[in-house]
Amino acid sequence: MIALARIAAPLLLLLSPLVARGEEVKVSGEVVYLERSGGNLYLELSVGGKSVGVELLPAAVKAAGARIAKGMLLGVRGTRRKGDKEIAYVVEVASAEALTFPGAPAARSPLVPLRLRPDPPPATEVVMIAGHGLWPPVEPAEVRRVVASARAEGTGVMLVDSGLTERWRAYRDPTPHYAVIAEAAREARRLGQPLAFYLPSFELRREKRDGGERLLACCKDWAQVTLAGAPFLKTRFAKSEFWNKRGDEALWVCPSSPWRQAFLQRAREAVKRGAETLFVDVPYFQAQTCRCRHCQERYRRAGLGEIPTRAAVGERGWERFLAFRRELLRDFFRELRAAIRAERASARLVVEESPTLEDDGTVRTGLEIGLVGDEVDGFAHEYSAGQMERAPFRKRERLALAAALALYRGLDGRRPTWVLSYAHDRAASRSSAAIHLAHDASFWETKGPEMTGTSVDRAWRKQLFSWFARHRSSFGAGHGLAEVALLYSPASRDRSPHHLRALLQASQVLIEAQVPLRVLSTRDLAELRHYRTLVLPAVAVLEAAQAAAIRASGVQVVATGAPPAGLSLRRVDPLELPRAVGAQPLRVSGGRVVVWLNQRRGEVQLRLANLDDRPATVDVELRIPGARGATALALLGEERKLAPAIAGDTLRLAKLRVDDLLLLRFPLPPR
């Protein structure tokens, strides 16, 4: 109801004390996203295809359960600043269907027993990551010094950027880059320091200072080609593309072109010289490309006809093209992984991605990680909200990060999860690290917007990394024990950005209600037997086999947004999800914390990460058959024993302080 309520919103631009004058803007919009943030509501309106974000002030909603009726004027503040202007609005609700503020929590349901699983798998890898640039020319002694400094800081994985595949001059002469890789690998082996080597892929750069021929003169046959028929060359860059300067060029190349073999050769040579993990960045198509001659030949050989010349959402020909690009990327990953493993059987391929959290990202770039299987060994997710601005890391940012990490962990499954999550100061980095570790996601310590060579505070990095090294065995996912699954549907994303927004909204609502959750891709429907409730967040498209698998699982199914064809289910208001999903094995009260339940060999773990600006004090009740004791480990602290109150199979822990992260361990009796 709320997510699709229509409103006419006269938006009055109010004046900040610093602004001399303002203007009045009148628009009509549709509420496409709604998020509860503490006592406030945050709404996103779609206005002429653009998003406008507004937040209800506390005074606008006097009490939980209040109804926001037609004709009410609501005081709200904008979510952006421009120069010295602070944008603020007054919204008049003109919908016949009023918005409903989330009411008081439902009466407390009795706890249900935690459903333990037999034989949890080995825990997934969790590491601390730091990046370092070693671009030629660089002396061997400097390479050794940088590797030794990473080791001294306790770095779990040192990412080395040697520039091997980024600039055209490195393609012309890779010899000095190979020398850096070999020297770094030798020193890392001597010190026992794990390394990963950074290899940009589809973005080929030429810097102004490089001189020589232009990229279209030397490499036009490598280029991606737009639907309009032009090579995709960039000479003007957005602020977020800060690595490119005035006068530089960036040619986006195609994996169907001869570039592919040049890249594979350099990847093999890097592994020959000691690289064990290759970290491949930007494997993206741009602007819904590619109609290069190489792709067109592959398309015809596959019996698909001609590549479309325009985007046509929902048309069968366009959907065939989207599927073709995705398979082309998976095929590239398969060949790359096989090539490096032919040189070293233990070589690993990690792929960086950012499209997962962008509304049109998966359609625009072709990279849909929800459809990638064992073609890669892992993903590194670039979580870049606010990376270009020195924005405070407040409650909403923490909640958004927690929802993103739940999505990443769900889609990664048994693969390790690396996350490039920027920070600007020590406090933000500490809070971010706590939320990462609560989700068993590897943390990358860096100062935004750079990914290598920076730190918010070197002393903080060493303190965090050293603490984690002592307690690393306490982290890593086994079996998630959530009772609620949220369905991620790549096909629904192809049709509309509303699916991603609805999924993140549902995640945030459940996180705020301290309901453990797991995100499942449509490829993972065989795992539904482990859950009691499946939430379909604006899932518009389900294949017949997928709908049949959901029906056969026997789980309770609820939908936010219009349900897909082929399923009979209950539609619920997103903000009512905590009531709709039913009884849980866990109850946490007293503070705003992320909860993450995990079964590892011999124990159940409950992770709590603080979402608030001040330390939280919480009470925990959990039904674990057979458990009798508990321990607690806080971020930067040491493990200590707890004495839970026990009634039957219910354990109660009162007044637990959560500064940022608290890991609770409940040993299980031998089976």
C-alpha positions in Angstrom: 0.0 0.0 0.0 2.6 2.5 1.1 5.2 1.8 -1.5 2.7 2.5 -4.4 0.6 5.2 -2.8 0.2 8.2 -5.2 0.5 11.7 -3.9 0.5 15.1 -5.3 3.3 17.0 -3.5 3.7 20.7 -3.7 7.3 21.0 -2.7 8.2 24.4 -1.2 11.9 25.1 -1.1 12.4 26.7 2.3 15.2 29.0 3.2 18.2 28.0 5.2 19.5 30.8 7.5 22.5 30.9 5.2 20.4 31.4 2.0 19.1 34.8 0.9 16.2 33.6 -1.2 14.5 30.4 -2.5 12.0 29.3 -5.1 8.8 27.3 -5.1 8.6 24.0 -7.0 5.3 22.2 -7.6 5.4 18.6 -8.8 3.3 15.4 -8.7 5.1 12.2 -7.6 4.7 8.6 -6.7 6.1 7.1 -3.5 8.4 4.3 -4.7 10.4 3.7 -1.5 9.7 4.2 2.2 12.0 3.4 5.0 11.6 3.7 8.8 14.6 5.3 10.5 14.1 5.5 14.2 11.1 7.7 14.8 11.2 9.2 11.4 10.0 8.1 7.9 12.1 8.5 4.8 10.2 8.7 1.5 11.5 8.6 -2.0 9.3 10.1 -4.7 9.6 9.4 -8.4 9.1 12.8 -10.1 9.4 12.9 -13.9 11.7 9.9 -13.8 14.0 11.4 -11.1 14.1 10.6 -7.4 13.4 13.2 -4.7 14.1 12.1 -1.2 12.3 13.6 1.8 12.3 12.7 5.5 9.4 13.3 7.9 10.5 15.3 10.9 9.5 13.9 14.4 7.0 16.7 14.8 5.1 15.6 11.8 4.2 12.3 13.3 3.2 12.7 17.0 3.0 9.1 18.0 3.5 5.6 16.6 0.3 4.5 14.9 -0.7 8.0 13.8 -2.4 8.1 10.4 -1.1 10.6 7.8 -4.3 11.6 6.2 -5.3 13.4 3.0 -4.8 17.1 3.2 -2.2 17.1 6.0 0.8 19.3 5.7 3.9 17.5 6.8 7.2 19.2 7.7 10.1 17.4 6.1 13.7 18.0 5.4 15.6 17.3 2.2 18.4 14.7 2.0 20.9 16.8 0.0 22.8 20.0 0.4 24.0 22.1 -2.5 26.7 24.6 -1.7 25.4 26.6 1.3 21.8 25.7 0.7 19.9 23.1 2.7 16.9 21.9 0.8 13.7 21.5 2.8 10.1 20.8 1.8 6.5 20.9 2.9 4.5 18.0 1.5 0.7 18.1 1.1 -0.7 14.6 1.1 -3.3 14.6 -1.7 -3.8 10.9 -2.1 -7.2 9.3 -1.5 -5.2 6.5 0.1 -3.5 7.8 3.2 0.0 6.9 4.3 0.1 4.8 7.5 3.0 5.3 9.9 4.1 2.0 11.4 2.1 1.3 14.5 3.2 -0.1 17.8 4.8 -3.6 17.7 2.5 -6.5 17.8 2.1 -8.5 21.1 5.2 -10.5 21.7 4.8 -14.0 20.2 6.3 -17.0 22.0 9.7 -18.0 20.8 10.0 -21.1 18.6 13.0 -23.5 18.9 16.0 -22.7 16.7 16.2 -25.3 13.9 19.8 -26.6 13.9 21.3 -28.2 10.9 23.5 -31.3 10.8 27.2 -31.0 9.9 27.7 -27.3 9.2 30.3 -26.7 6.5 33.7 -25.2 7.1 33.4 -21.5 7.9 33.9 -19.1 5.0 37.0 -17.0 4.9 37.0 -13.5 6.5 40.1 -11.3 6.2 41.2 -7.8 6.7 42.2 -6.1 3.4 44.4 -3.1 2.6 45.5 -1.8 -0.8 48.9 -0.6 -1.9 50.0 0.9 -5.2 53.3 -0.3 -6.7 53.4 1.2 -10.2 56.7 1.1 -12.2 59.2 2.6 -12.0 59.7 1.4 -8.4 62.9 0.0 -6.9 62.9 -3.6 -5.6 63.8 -2.3 -2.1 60.7 -0.1 -2.1 58.5 -3.1 -3.1 60.0 -5.1 -0.2 59.5 -2.2 2.2 55.8 -1.9 1.3 55.1 -5.6 1.6 56.9 -5.7 5.0 54.8 -2.7 6.2 51.6 -4.5 5.3 52.8 -7.6 7.2 53.7 -5.5 10.2 50.2 -4.0 10.3 48.6 -7.5 10.4 47.1 -7.2 6.9 45.1 -10.3 6.0 45.2 -9.7 2.3 47.4 -7.1 0.7 46.0 -5.8 -2.6 48.8 -4.8 -5.0 48.1 -2.4 -7.9 51.0 -2.7 -10.3 49.1 -1.1 -13.3 49.6 -4.2 -15.4 46.3 -4.1 -17.4 45.2 -0.5 -16.8 47.0 1.7 -19.3 47.8 1.2 -23.0 51.5 1.7 -22.3 51.5 -1.4 -20.0 50.0 -3.5 -22.9 52.8 -2.3 -25.1 55.5 -3.2 -22.6 54.4 -5.2 -19.6 58.0 -6.1 -18.6 58.4 -3.6 -15.7 55.0 -4.6 -14.3 55.9 -8.3 -14.3 59.1 -7.4 -12.4 57.1 -5.7 -9.7 54.7 -8.6 -9.4 57.6 -11.1 -9.1 59.4 -9.0 -6.4 56.3 -8.5 -4.4 55.4 -12.2 -4.6 58.9 -13.3 -3.5 58.9 -11.0 -0.5 55.3 -12.0 0.5 56.2 -15.7 0.4 59.2 -15.0 2.6 57.1 -13.1 5.2 53.9 -15.2 4.9 51.9 -12.2 3.6 48.9 -13.2 1.4 48.7 -11.0 -1.7 46.1 -10.2 -4.4 47.0 -8.4 -7.6 44.7 -5.8 -9.0 43.9 -6.1 -12.7 41.4 -3.6 -14.3 39.8 -5.3 -17.2 37.4 -3.6 -19.6 38.5 0.0 -19.0 41.7 0.7 -21.1 43.2 4.1 -20.3 45.6 6.4 -22.0 46.9 9.3 -19.9 47.7 12.6 -21.6 51.3 12.4 -20.3 51.7 8.9 -22.0 51.8 10.5 -25.5 51.8 8.3 -28.5 48.8 7.3 -30.6 45.2 7.8 -29.5 43.3 4.7 -28.4 40.9 4.7 -31.4 44.0 4.7 -33.7 45.6 1.6 -32.0 42.7 -0.3 -30.4 39.4 0.5 -32.2 38.9 -3.2 -33.0 38.9 -3.9 -29.2 36.1 -1.3 -28.4 32.6 -1.9 -27.2 30.2 -0.3 -29.6 27.0 1.4 -28.5 23.6 0.5 -29.8 23.9 3.6 -32.0 27.1 2.2 -33.6 29.8 4.3 -32.0 32.9 3.0 -30.2 32.6 3.6 -26.4 35.4 6.1 -25.8 35.3 8.6 -22.9 37.3 11.9 -22.9 35.1 13.7 -20.3 34.7 12.2 -16.9 32.4 12.5 -13.9 33.7 13.5 -10.4 33.4 9.8 -9.4 35.9 8.9 -12.1 38.6 10.8 -10.3 41.5 8.6 -11.6 40.9 10.1 -15.1 42.1 13.6 -15.6 41.6 16.3 -18.3 43.2 15.1 -21.5 43.0 11.4 -20.7 41.1 8.8 -22.6 39.2 5.7 -21.5 38.2 3.1 -24.1 35.9 0.4 -22.9 36.9 -2.9 -24.6 34.8 -5.9 -25.4 35.5 -9.5 -24.2 34.5 -10.8 -27.6 37.4 -8.8 -29.2 41.1 -9.7 -29.6 41.7 -7.8 -26.4 40.5 -10.9 -24.6 43.6 -13.0 -25.5 45.9 -10.1 -24.6 44.4 -9.8 -21.2 44.4 -13.6 -20.6 48.1 -13.7 -21.5 49.0 -11.0 -19.0 46.9 -12.8 -16.3 48.8 -16.1 -17.0 52.2 -14.3 -16.8 51.2 -12.7 -13.5 50.5 -16.1 -12.0 53.7 -17.5 -13.4 55.6 -14.8 -11.5 54.0 -15.7 -8.2 50.5 -14.2 -8.1 48.0 -16.5 -6.3 44.9 -14.3 -6.3 43.9 -12.0 -9.2 41.5 -9.2 -8.4 39.7 -8.3 -11.6 37.9 -4.9 -11.7 35.3 -3.3 -14.0 34.2 -6.3 -16.2 31.3 -4.1 -17.4 29.6 -3.2 -20.6 28.8 0.5 -20.8 25.6 2.2 -22.0 23.9 -1.2 -22.8 26.5 -2.0 -25.4 27.8 -4.0 -27.3 27.2 -4.1 -31.1 30.8 -4.6 -32.1 31.5 -6.9 -35.1 32.8 -9.6 -32.8 29.6 -9.7 -30.6 27.4 -9.6 -33.7 29.3 -12.6 -35.1 28.8 -14.5 -31.8 25.2 -13.5 -31.7 24.5 -14.8 -35.2 26.4 -18.0 -34.6 24.2 -18.6 -31.5 21.2 -18.5 -33.8 19.9 -15.3 -32.1 19.6 -13.1 -35.3 20.6 -9.5 -35.1 21.5 -7.5 -31.9 18.8 -5.0 -31.1 19.5 -1.3 -31.9 17.4 0.0 -29.0 16.5 -1.0 -25.5 13.0 -2.3 -25.3 12.2 -3.5 -21.8 10.0 -6.6 -21.7 10.4 -7.5 -25.4 11.7 -11.0 -26.1 14.4 -9.8 -28.4 15.8 -7.4 -25.8 15.7 -10.0 -23.1 17.6 -12.4 -25.4 20.3 -9.8 -25.8 20.6 -9.2 -22.0 21.0 -13.0 -21.5 23.6 -13.1 -24.3 25.7 -10.4 -22.6 25.5 -12.2 -19.2 26.6 -15.5 -20.7 29.4 -13.7 -22.5 30.7 -12.4 -19.1 30.4 -15.8 -17.4 32.2 -17.3 -20.4 35.0 -14.8 -19.9 35.3 -15.5 -16.2 35.3 -19.3 -16.9 38.1 -19.0 -19.4 40.1 -16.6 -17.2 39.8 -18.9 -14.2 40.8 -21.9 -16.2 43.8 -20.1 -17.7 45.3 -19.0 -14.3 44.6 -22.4 -12.8 46.5 -24.0 -15.7 49.5 -22.1 -14.4 48.8 -22.7 -10.6 46.1 -25.0 -9.4 45.5 -23.0 -6.3 45.1 -19.6 -8.2 41.9 -17.7 -7.3 39.8 -15.3 -9.2 38.1 -12.5 -7.3 35.9 -10.1 -9.3 35.1 -6.6 -8.1 31.5 -5.4 -8.7 29.4 -2.3 -7.9 26.2 -2.7 -10.2 24.4 -4.8 -7.6 23.4 -1.7 -5.6 22.6 0.5 -8.6 19.0 0.7 -9.8 19.8 -0.1 -13.4 23.3 -1.4 -12.8 22.8 -5.1 -13.8 21.0 -4.2 -17.0 23.4 -1.4 -17.9 26.6 -3.3 -17.3 25.5 -6.9 -18.0 27.0 -8.2 -14.7 24.4 -9.9 -12.6 26.1 -11.7 -9.7 22.8 -13.4 -8.8 23.4 -15.6 -11.9 27.1 -16.2 -11.5 28.1 -19.6 -10.0 31.5 -21.3 -9.8 32.9 -19.3 -12.6 34.6 -17.1 -10.0 36.0 -17.8 -6.5 34.6 -14.7 -5.0 33.3 -11.1 -5.4 34.6 -7.9 -4.0 31.6 -5.6 -3.7 32.2 -1.9 -3.9 29.8 -0.3 -1.5 30.3 3.4 -2.4 27.5 5.3 -0.7 28.8 8.7 0.3 32.4 7.8 -0.8 32.8 11.1 -2.7 31.5 13.2 0.2 32.7 13.6 3.7 29.3 12.7 5.0 28.9 11.6 8.6 28.2 7.9 9.1 24.9 8.2 10.8 22.0 5.8 11.6 20.6 5.7 8.1 24.0 5.0 6.6 24.6 2.2 9.0 21.2 0.7 8.3 21.7 0.9 4.5 25.1 -0.7 4.9 23.6 -3.6 6.9 20.9 -4.2 4.2 23.6 -4.1 1.5 25.8 -6.6 3.4 22.8 -9.0 3.9 22.3 -8.8 0.1 26.0 -9.5 -0.6 26.2 -12.4 1.8 23.0 -14.0 0.5 24.2 -13.8 -3.1 27.7 -15.0 -2.3 26.5 -18.1 -0.5 29.6 -20.3 0.3 32.0 -17.9 -1.4 33.8 -15.4 0.8 32.5 -11.9 0.7 35.0 -9.0 0.3 33.6 -5.5 0.5 35.3 -2.2 -0.5 33.5 0.1 2.0 35.0 3.5 2.2 35.3 5.7 5.3 36.5 9.2 6.1 37.4 9.0 9.7 38.2 6.5 12.5 34.7 6.5 14.0 33.1 5.7 10.7 35.6 3.0 9.9 35.1 1.4 13.3 31.3 1.4 13.0 31.6 0.1 9.4 34.0 -2.7 10.5 31.6 -3.8 13.2 28.7 -4.1 10.7 30.9 -6.0 8.2 32.1 -8.5 10.8 28.6 -9.0 12.1 27.8 -10.3 8.6 31.0 -12.3 8.1 32.1 -9.9 5.4 35.8 -9.1 4.9 36.6 -5.5 5.7 38.7 -3.3 3.5 40.3 -0.5 5.5 40.8 2.6 3.3 39.9 6.3 3.2 37.5 7.2 0.4 37.5 7.6 -2.4 40.8 5.8 -2.9 41.1 2.0 -2.7 44.9 1.8 -2.4 47.6 3.7 -0.5 45.3 5.4 2.0 44.0 4.8 5.6 41.7 6.7 7.9 44.4 6.2 10.6 47.4 3.8 10.4 47.3 3.3 14.2 43.7 2.3 14.0 44.4 -0.1 11.1 47.1 -1.8 13.1 44.9 -2.0 16.2 42.0 -3.5 14.3 44.0 -5.9 12.1 46.0 -7.2 15.1 42.9 -7.8 17.2 41.3 -9.6 14.3 44.3 -11.8 13.8 44.0 -13.0 17.4 40.3 -13.8 17.0 40.0 -14.8 13.3 38.9 -18.3 14.2 35.7 -16.8 15.7 34.6 -15.5 12.3 33.3 -17.1 9.1 29.9 -18.2 8.2 28.7 -21.8 8.5 24.9 -22.2 8.2 22.7 -19.1 8.5 19.8 -19.8 10.9 17.4 -17.1 9.7 13.7 -18.3 9.4 12.9 -15.6 6.9 14.2 -15.4 3.3 13.9 -12.5 0.9 13.8 -13.5 -2.8 16.2 -11.7 -5.2 15.0 -12.0 -8.8 17.4 -11.0 -11.6 14.5 -11.2 -14.1 12.5 -8.7 -12.1 15.4 -6.3 -12.0 15.5 -6.4 -15.8 11.9 -5.1 -15.9 12.1 -2.4 -13.2 14.3 -0.9 -10.5 11.5 -1.2 -8.0 12.5 -4.8 -7.1 15.9 -3.8 -5.8 14.4 -0.9 -3.9 11.7 -3.0 -2.4 14.2 -5.7 -1.4 16.4 -3.3 0.4 13.4 -1.7 2.0 12.1 -5.1 3.3 15.6 -5.9 4.6 15.8 -2.6 6.5 12.4 -3.1 8.0 13.3 -6.6 9.2 16.8 -5.4 10.4 15.2 -2.7 12.5 12.8 -5.2 14.0 15.7 -7.5 14.9 14.4 -10.3 12.7 17.3 -12.5 11.2 17.0 -12.7 7.4 18.7 -14.3 4.4 18.6 -13.1 0.8 18.1 -16.0 -1.7 18.6 -15.7 -5.4 16.1 -17.5 -7.7 19.0 -19.9 -8.5 19.0 -21.0 -4.8 15.3 -22.1 -4.5 16.4 -25.6 -3.5 17.4 -24.1 -0.1 13.8 -23.0 0.7 13.3 -26.0 2.9 15.4 -24.3 5.6 13.0 -21.4 6.0 9.5 -20.7 7.4 8.7 -17.6 5.4 9.6 -16.3 1.9 9.2 -12.6 1.1 8.7 -11.6 -2.5 9.7 -7.9 -2.6 8.1 -6.5 -5.8 9.0 -9.7 -7.7 7.3 -9.1 -11.0 8.7 -12.1 -12.9 8.9 -15.8 -12.0 9.5 -18.7 -14.4 7.0 -21.5 -14.1 9.7 -23.8 -12.6 10.5 -21.2 -10.0 6.9 -20.8 -9.0 6.5 -24.5 -8.8 9.6 -24.8 -6.6 8.2 -22.2 -4.2 4.8 -23.9 -4.0 6.5 -27.3 -3.4 8.6 -26.0 -0.6 5.6 -25.5 1.7 6.9 -22.2 3.1 4.6 -19.3 3.9 4.9 -16.8 1.1 4.1 -13.1 1.4 4.6 -10.3 -1.1 5.3 -6.6 -1.0 4.1 -5.0 -4.2 2.1 -6.7 -6.9 2.7 -10.5 -6.7 3.9 -12.4 -9.8 1.6 -14.6 -11.8 1.6 -18.3 -10.9 1.4 -17.9 -7.1 -1.4 -17.4 -4.7 -0.1 -15.5 -1.8 -0.8 -12.7 0.7 0.3 -9.2 0.0 1.4 -7.1 3.0 2.5 -3.6 3.7 6.3 -3.5 3.8 6.3 -1.9 7.2 4.1 -4.8 8.6 6.6 -7.5 7.6 7.8 -8.1 11.2 4.3 -9.1 12.1 3.6 -11.0 8.9 6.7 -13.3 9.1 5.5 -14.9 12.4 7.2 -16.2 15.5 11.0 -16.3 15.7 13.6 -18.2 17.8 15.2 -14.9 18.9 14.1 -11.8 20.7 16.3 -8.8 21.1 15.0 -5.7 22.9 16.3 -2.4 24.3 18.4 -1.1 21.4 18.8 -0.6 17.7 21.2 -3.4 16.6 21.7 -5.7 13.6 21.2 -9.3 14.5 22.9 -12.2 12.6 22.4 -15.8 13.5 24.9 -18.4 12.4 25.6 -22.1 13.1 29.2 -23.2 13.1 30.7 -26.5 14.1 30.0 -27.0 17.7 28.3 -23.7 18.4 25.6 -21.2 17.5 26.7 -17.6 17.1 24.6 -14.4 17.5 26.2 -11.2 16.2 25.0 -7.8 17.3 26.1 -4.6 15.6 25.1 -1.2 16.9 23.1 1.0 14.5 22.9 4.0 16.9 25.2 6.9 17.7 25.5 5.8 21.4 26.2 2.4 23.0 23.2 0.2 23.1 22.0 -1.9 26.0 20.0 -5.0 25.0 18.3 -8.0 26.4 18.5 -11.3 24.4 16.2 -14.4 24.5 17.1 -17.3 22.3 15.7 -20.9 22.2 18.6 -23.3 21.5 17.9 -26.9 22.3 20.8 -28.3 24.4 22.8 -25.1 24.9 23.7 -24.2 28.5 26.5 -21.6 28.4 27.6 -18.5 26.5 30.6 -16.2 25.9 30.9 -12.7 24.6 33.5 -11.0 22.4 33.4 -7.3 21.7 35.3 -5.5 19.0 38.9 -4.9 20.2 38.1 -6.8 23.4 38.8 -10.3 24.7 36.3 -13.2 25.1 34.6 -13.5 28.4 32.1 -16.0 29.9 28.5 -15.1 30.5 26.0 -16.7 32.8 22.6 -16.8 31.0 19.4 -17.5 32.8 18.0 -20.8 31.5 14.4 -21.9 31.5 14.0 -25.2 29.5 15.7 -24.5 26.2 15.5 -20.7 26.4 18.5 -18.7 27.3 18.2 -15.1 28.6 20.9 -12.5 28.7 20.1 -9.2 30.3 21.7 -5.7 29.9 24.3 -6.5 27.3 26.3 -3.5 26.2 26.9 -3.2 22.5 29.3 -0.4 21.7 29.8 -1.4 18.1 30.0 -5.2 17.8 29.3 -8.0 20.2 29.7 -11.7 19.2 27.8 -14.1 21.4 28.8 -17.8 21.3 26.6 -20.6 22.5 28.4 -24.0 22.6 26.3 -27.0 21.6 26.5 -30.4 23.3 28.3 -33.1 21.3 26.0 -35.0 18.9 
